[in-house]
Amino acid sequence: MTGRVLLANTAAVAMVTLSHVGKLNAMSRAMWCELRGAFDSIRGSAGLRCVVVRGEGGNFCAGGDISEYADFRFEPASLRRFHEDEVWAALQAMLECPLPVVAAIDGQCMGAGVEIASCCDIRLAGISARFGAPIARLGFPMAPKEARLVVREAGWCVARQMLLEAAIFTAPDLLARGFLSRVVADDELQARTQATVARLKELSPQAARLNKQTLRALAAVANADARPCTMAGSPVPDGETDYAWADSPEHREGIAAFLEKRTPVF
């Protein structure tokens, strides 16, 4: 079972559901492709007013499907194709969506889940939701474009703690830090999501599309203004060497330890 991304359009709302039974909706490679396809389809659909992204069965998304990683992660070219042509292509399709996108987050929201949530305009969460990107335990970094996205939406301090400390944040933590729009009781998340959708449907669709255009343009300007810098003589990844660590011992050990359910030795 590789998981699915389900798309249902009803009453002017596109409902995108991450579904990977038994894996807390961890994103498989097939799911990344389906996520891109879902948002490509949404862009071409008339009459829609907003999008809701949610997870199935009480969790948003627990990260990537690590059971697939050994098939492609240990060679730079295949790792680059995964992040650039599959993951980033899906996230870019979300970012370019002309409609307001609402994330309804419950349970686990880790790694890929944080990245997907970062592409949404309004983020609602149940109070027991948990957030992080503890991939340092697996021996690899977040891809540069994905890290830039998380920094932009969650802030430098949160991103540093997630990536360097493998910190896990509560929903109230990230509400206070500006990543979440609202936090509600777990059993109120669906009702609050529906209320948010109802409010969005009452507003001007033209205004929504134009505001999304403006916000995308402002984000592009902010990215253009960010200048590469160096620290201790080490340049920011330049695109040519972003994935040179694919065959590193720590990368292999981190993934092997996870699959073998043991503590990694770095």
Sequence and secondary structure as in RCSB ss.txt:
>XXXX:A:sequence
MTGRVLLANTAAVAMVTLSHVGKLNAMSRAMWCELRGAFDSIRGSAGLRCVVVRGEGGNFCAGGDISEYADFRFE
PASLRRFHEDEVWAALQAMLECPLPVVAAIDGQCMGAGVEIASCCDIRLAGISARFGAPIARLGFPMAPKEARLV
VREAGWCVARQMLLEAAIFTAPDLLARGFLSRVVADDELQARTQATVARLKELSPQAARLNKQTLRALAAVANAD
ARPCTMAGSPVPDGETDYAWADSPEHREGIAAFLEKRTPVF
>XXXX:A:secstr
   EEEEEEETTEEEEEEE TTTTT B HHHHHHHHHHHHHHHT TT  EEEEEESTT SB SB GGGGGGTTTS
HHHHHHIIIIIIHHHHHHHHT SS EEEEE SEEETHHHHHHHT SEEEEETT EEE  GGGGT    HHHHHHH
HHHH HHHHHHHHHH  EEEHHHHHHTTS SEEE GGGHHHHHHHHHHHHHHS HHHHHHHHHHHHHHHHHHHHH
    EETTEE   SSSTTGGGG HHHHHHHHHHHTTS    
